[in-house]
Structure formats: structure tokens, C-alpha cells
Amino acid sequence: MGNQKDRMLRGTALNGKVRAFAVRTTALVEELRGRHDTYPVVTAALGRTVSVAAMMGAMLKGEERISIQVRGDGPIGLIAAESNAHGEVRGYVNNPHVELTNIRPGKMDVAAAVGRTGHIHVTKDLGLKEPYRGSVPIVSGELAEDFTYYFALSEQTNSAVSLGVLVSPDYTVANAGGFIIQLLPGITDEEITELERALGTIPPITEMLEEGLELEDILTRVVPDVTILEETEVKFSCDCSHERVERALISVGHEELEKMIEEDGKAEVSCHFCNEVYTYDEEQLKSVLERANS
């Protein structure tokens, strides 16, 4: 399935009473695995988080951005993901090298790696003075249930969230993706029952992707009358740059900078999100110090 591009769909169903999103993130998650050298259970946790981030990005407009932090008490530590309305996504974890035994073959213990206690923090930069901030406790650590809870609590929208990452025996990403079905006002109890029945009978997202089902097919299995409103290409994108890293260096303060110049005569700063390394020699550090002092 490697020739299929990562893409995302946004659609509507039941005369506008349902919003539907679906995403394939296989190449994105594989790119993150390569950049961060994540072990399988971490690949799964980070992959689920960036998949939901991509779909939450599709709920935005224009230049709005969303940032997600999953802070559980498991060995991964922080999982961070950011996305925007254009399908550009990035993410990282505090500890990429977590080894855990699987619950059963092919079923990783994501909750044990993430932790079953902690919080999910969502920040949306909507171009207003103050960003929107929402925070909910982690309820399971498997992430799909946790984001279902986030939508219900923080955005007062009942949603079904499905997220999945299938990791190959050689640790590469076989496929990854997810869908979100959101119930809007006006939906009847009958319609909800029908949706729940459909959701209860479909296979996991990774199985459907593995079968070669397209995102359209997957959404149609849940809401047969879905109309696709928009398709976006999903891709890894990091906006780090020398300027941004320099601002980070300036923010560490004069004393730290002077210490770097005296002790090391150079600095290597890597971007959390993409692991790109920015190197500064003594001359460059001195000019950063001058700007910090000005």
C-alpha cells in the first residue's frame, strides 16, 4: 500500500447532522519514526496522536493552528503534535525508546506506554488575542477514547474517534490512520442507534487500511450517505529555522550563552519536532550574544 498518498477527507452525512473526518497517515508516521527513532509502541502512540491532530487541523480555517500535548505518567512522557488547516503535521515524544511486551501478537500496550493518568492539553491559535485552551484528564491512555472524552467535555460534541497504527515486524509503519464521526444538534435517537451499530460492527481502522479500503469506503461503512466536502494532502512539515533557533538561544540568557562560548566555543541545537540540528560556531554565538544584549 506504500504507493498511496497520505490524505484526509472532511465530509458530512445525515442531512448535516453528522460531521465526518478520515485520514491516512502512513507516510507521515513512518517519517516521524525515522526522524525520532521511535520503538514500536511509541510509533503507535505518536502515530495515533498525529492522526487525531491532522483531523483536528481539518476543523480549522485559514492560518489557524492546533497544538496537542498528551502528558501521561507512562514511560513515553510527553507526546506533542501540531497541525494546521493545510494538512501540515509534526510531532515528537520525550522518550522514543520505550520497550514493552505486547498484550497479544499485533496488539501493543499503548496505554501502558502513555500512562493511564495525566492530561491532554489542546491549544488552538485562532488568530485571536488569546488562544483557546482545553484540557481533559486521560481516561484510558489508548488515546482514541481520550480524544472522544476531550470532544465531549471541551467542545460539547459527542464524537466517535478511531485511531490506529500497524507496525511491521521490521519496525516500519505498515499503515496508520483514523476517523472522527461527530454528532451535531438535531440527530435523532434512532440515527444514533444506527450509527452505534455500524461503529460496533466495523473492523479496526488498520485492518480496513490493510485490506486496501480507501478512506471514502471506510466512512461509507459508518455513514452510508456521506458526502465528501474536501480532500487535503497530509504531510510532515516543520517550520523550524535558524531564526527560530536563534530566538531560542537568545531566550536562554546571557550567562548561558557566555558559558557556551567559553566552555564549548560552539553550540548544537536540535529542533524537538524534526531533529534537524543547527550548529553555531564561536563567531555566530558571539553575534547571538550581541543581539541578546541589545
C-alpha positions as CSV (number, residue, x, y, z in Angstrom):
1,M,0.0,0.0,0.0
2,G,3.1,2.2,0.0
3,N,2.1,4.0,-3.2
4,Q,-0.9,5.5,-1.7
5,K,-0.5,9.1,-0.6
6,D,-1.4,10.3,2.9
7,R,-4.7,12.2,2.6
8,M,-7.6,13.4,4.7
9,L,-11.3,13.8,4.0
10,R,-13.8,16.1,5.5
11,G,-17.5,15.2,4.9
12,T,-21.0,15.5,6.1
13,A,-23.9,13.0,6.5
14,L,-27.5,12.6,7.6
15,N,-28.5,16.0,6.2
16,G,-25.8,17.8,8.0
17,K,-26.4,16.2,11.4
18,V,-23.1,14.4,11.3
19,R,-19.6,15.7,10.5
20,A,-17.1,13.1,9.4
21,F,-13.3,13.1,9.0
22,A,-10.9,10.4,7.9
23,V,-7.2,10.3,7.5
24,R,-4.4,8.1,6.3
25,T,-1.1,9.0,7.9
26,T,1.1,6.0,7.0
27,A,4.0,8.0,5.3
28,L,3.8,10.8,8.0
29,V,4.1,8.3,10.9
30,E,6.9,6.5,9.1
31,E,8.7,9.8,8.6
32,L,8.4,10.6,12.3
33,R,9.6,7.1,13.2
34,G,12.7,7.6,11.1
35,R,13.4,11.1,12.4
36,H,12.9,10.2,16.1
37,D,13.9,6.5,16.0
38,T,10.7,5.5,17.9
39,Y,10.3,2.0,19.1
40,P,7.0,0.2,18.0
41,V,4.8,1.1,21.0
42,V,6.0,4.7,20.7
43,T,5.4,4.7,17.0
44,A,1.8,3.6,17.7
45,A,1.2,6.3,20.4
46,L,2.8,9.1,18.4
47,G,1.1,7.9,15.2
48,R,-2.4,7.9,16.9
49,T,-1.7,11.4,18.3
50,V,-0.6,13.0,15.0
51,S,-3.5,11.3,13.2
52,V,-6.0,13.0,15.5
53,A,-4.1,16.2,15.3
54,A,-4.3,16.1,11.5
55,M,-8.1,15.7,11.6
56,M,-8.5,18.4,14.3
57,G,-6.5,20.6,11.9
58,A,-9.1,20.0,9.3
59,M,-11.7,21.5,11.7
60,L,-9.7,24.8,11.4
61,K,-9.6,27.5,8.8
62,G,-7.0,29.7,7.1
63,E,-3.9,30.1,9.2
64,E,-5.3,28.7,12.4
65,R,-3.1,26.1,14.2
66,I,-3.6,23.5,16.8
67,S,-1.2,22.0,19.3
68,I,-1.8,18.9,21.3
69,Q,0.2,17.7,24.4
70,V,-0.5,14.3,25.9
71,R,1.1,14.2,29.3
72,G,0.7,10.8,30.8
73,D,2.5,9.1,33.7
74,G,3.9,6.3,31.4
75,P,7.5,6.0,30.2
76,I,7.0,7.9,27.0
77,G,6.5,11.2,28.9
78,L,5.2,14.0,26.7
79,I,3.7,13.3,23.3
80,A,3.4,16.5,21.3
81,A,1.7,17.1,17.9
82,E,0.9,20.2,15.9
83,S,-1.1,20.7,12.8
84,N,-2.9,23.3,10.7
85,A,-5.8,23.6,8.2
86,H,-3.5,22.7,5.3
87,G,-2.7,19.1,6.4
88,E,0.8,20.0,7.7
89,V,1.7,18.0,10.7
90,R,4.6,17.5,13.0
91,G,5.2,15.7,16.3
92,Y,7.7,14.3,18.8
93,V,7.9,12.4,22.1
94,N,10.1,12.8,25.2
95,N,11.3,9.2,25.2
96,P,11.3,7.4,21.8
97,H,12.9,4.3,23.2
98,V,10.2,2.6,25.3
99,E,10.1,-1.2,25.1
100,L,7.0,-3.0,26.4
101,T,5.7,-6.5,25.9
102,N,2.6,-6.7,23.7
103,I,-0.8,-7.5,25.1
104,R,-1.0,-10.2,22.4
105,P,0.7,-10.5,19.0
106,G,0.0,-7.4,16.9
107,K,-1.6,-5.6,19.9
108,M,0.7,-3.2,21.6
109,D,0.1,-1.9,25.1
110,V,-0.2,1.8,24.1
111,A,-1.9,2.7,27.4
112,A,1.0,1.3,29.5
113,A,3.5,3.4,27.4
114,V,1.4,6.6,27.5
115,G,0.1,6.1,31.1
116,R,-3.4,5.9,32.3
117,T,-3.2,9.0,34.5
118,G,-2.4,12.5,33.3
119,H,-3.9,15.1,31.0
120,I,-4.4,16.0,27.4
121,H,-3.9,19.7,26.6
122,V,-5.2,21.3,23.4
123,T,-4.3,24.8,22.3
124,K,-5.8,26.4,19.3
125,D,-4.3,29.5,17.8
126,L,-7.4,31.0,16.1
127,G,-5.8,34.4,15.3
128,L,-7.5,35.9,18.4
129,K,-5.7,37.7,21.2
130,E,-5.9,34.7,23.4
131,P,-5.5,31.2,22.2
132,Y,-8.3,28.7,23.0
133,R,-7.1,26.2,25.7
134,G,-8.8,23.0,26.6
135,S,-7.6,20.3,29.0
136,V,-9.1,16.9,30.0
137,P,-7.8,14.1,32.2
138,I,-6.6,10.9,30.4
139,V,-9.3,8.3,30.8
140,S,-7.7,5.2,29.2
141,G,-4.3,6.0,27.7
142,E,-5.3,4.3,24.4
143,L,-5.8,7.8,23.0
144,A,-9.0,7.3,20.9
145,E,-11.2,7.1,24.0
146,D,-9.2,10.0,25.5
147,F,-10.0,12.3,22.5
148,T,-13.6,11.1,22.5
149,Y,-13.7,12.4,26.0
150,Y,-12.0,15.6,25.0
151,F,-14.6,16.4,22.4
152,A,-17.5,15.6,24.7
153,L,-16.1,17.6,27.6
154,S,-14.2,20.5,26.0
155,E,-16.1,21.0,22.8
156,Q,-19.5,19.7,23.9
157,T,-19.6,17.5,20.8
158,N,-20.4,13.7,21.0
159,S,-17.9,12.0,18.8
160,A,-16.6,8.6,17.8
161,V,-12.8,8.6,17.4
162,S,-10.9,5.7,15.9
163,L,-7.1,5.8,15.6
164,G,-4.7,3.0,14.6
165,V,-1.1,2.3,13.7
166,L,0.1,-1.0,12.4
167,V,3.8,-1.6,12.8
168,S,5.6,-4.2,10.7
169,P,7.9,-6.9,12.2
170,D,10.8,-4.7,10.9
171,Y,9.5,-1.8,13.0
172,T,8.5,0.3,9.9
173,V,4.9,1.6,9.6
174,A,2.6,-0.7,7.6
175,N,-0.3,1.7,7.8
176,A,-1.7,4.4,10.0
177,G,-4.9,6.5,10.1
178,G,-8.1,7.2,11.8
179,F,-11.6,8.7,11.6
180,I,-13.8,11.0,13.7
181,I,-17.6,11.0,13.5
182,Q,-19.2,13.9,15.2
183,L,-22.9,14.2,16.1
184,L,-24.5,17.6,15.6
185,P,-27.7,19.0,17.0
186,G,-30.9,17.6,15.5
187,I,-29.8,14.0,15.3
188,T,-32.4,11.5,16.5
189,D,-32.1,8.6,18.9
190,E,-32.8,6.2,16.0
191,E,-30.0,7.7,13.9
192,I,-27.6,7.5,16.9
193,T,-28.5,3.8,17.5
194,E,-27.9,3.1,13.8
195,L,-24.5,4.8,13.9
196,E,-23.5,2.9,17.1
197,R,-24.5,-0.3,15.4
198,A,-22.3,0.5,12.4
199,L,-19.4,1.6,14.6
200,G,-19.8,-1.6,16.6
201,T,-19.5,-3.9,13.6
202,I,-16.7,-2.4,11.6
203,P,-13.1,-3.8,11.9
204,P,-10.3,-1.7,13.3
205,I,-9.1,1.1,11.1
206,T,-5.7,-0.6,10.5
207,E,-7.4,-3.7,9.3
208,M,-9.5,-1.7,6.8
209,L,-6.5,0.1,5.5
210,E,-4.6,-3.1,5.3
211,E,-7.4,-4.6,3.1
212,G,-6.8,-1.7,0.8
213,L,-10.0,0.2,1.6
214,E,-10.0,3.9,0.6
215,L,-11.0,6.5,3.2
216,E,-14.2,7.0,1.3
217,D,-15.1,3.3,1.7
218,I,-14.3,3.5,5.4
219,L,-16.5,6.5,6.1
220,T,-19.3,4.9,4.0
221,R,-19.2,1.8,6.2
222,V,-20.1,4.1,9.2
223,V,-22.3,6.6,7.5
224,P,-23.6,5.3,4.1
225,D,-24.8,8.7,2.9
226,V,-21.6,10.6,3.5
227,T,-20.8,13.5,1.1
228,I,-17.1,14.4,0.9
229,L,-16.7,18.2,1.0
230,E,-12.9,18.4,1.0
231,E,-9.8,16.4,0.4
232,T,-6.4,17.5,1.7
233,E,-3.0,16.0,1.3
234,V,-1.4,15.3,4.7
235,K,2.4,15.8,5.0
236,F,5.1,16.2,7.6
237,S,6.1,19.9,7.8
238,C,8.3,21.6,10.3
239,D,8.8,25.4,10.3
240,C,11.9,25.5,12.4
241,S,14.7,27.7,11.0
242,H,18.0,29.4,12.0
243,E,15.9,32.5,13.1
244,R,13.7,30.4,15.4
245,V,16.6,28.5,16.9
246,E,18.4,31.8,17.4
247,R,15.4,33.2,19.3
248,A,15.6,30.1,21.4
249,L,19.3,30.6,22.1
250,I,18.7,34.3,22.9
251,S,16.0,33.2,25.4
252,V,18.4,31.1,27.4
253,G,20.0,34.4,28.6
254,H,23.5,36.0,28.5
255,E,25.1,33.9,31.2
256,E,24.2,30.6,29.5
257,L,25.4,32.0,26.1
258,E,28.7,33.2,27.6
259,K,29.2,29.8,29.2
260,M,28.6,28.1,25.9
261,I,31.2,30.4,24.2
262,E,33.8,29.9,27.0
263,E,33.3,26.2,27.6
264,D,32.5,24.8,24.2
265,G,33.1,27.5,21.7
266,K,30.1,26.2,19.8
267,A,26.5,25.1,20.2
268,E,24.4,22.4,18.6
269,V,20.7,22.9,18.9
270,S,18.3,20.4,17.6
271,C,14.6,21.0,16.8
272,H,12.3,18.9,19.1
273,F,9.9,18.4,16.2
274,C,12.1,17.2,13.4
275,N,15.5,16.6,14.9
276,E,17.2,18.9,12.5
277,V,20.5,20.0,14.1
278,Y,21.6,23.7,13.9
279,T,25.2,24.3,14.6
280,Y,26.6,27.6,15.8
281,D,30.4,28.3,15.8
282,E,32.0,30.7,18.2
283,E,31.6,33.7,15.9
284,Q,27.9,33.0,15.4
285,L,27.4,32.6,19.1
286,K,29.1,35.9,19.8
287,S,26.8,37.7,17.4
288,V,23.8,35.9,19.0
289,L,25.1,37.2,22.4
290,E,25.3,40.7,21.0
291,R,21.7,40.6,19.8
292,A,20.7,39.2,23.2
293,N,22.4,42.1,24.9
294,S,20.9,44.7,22.6
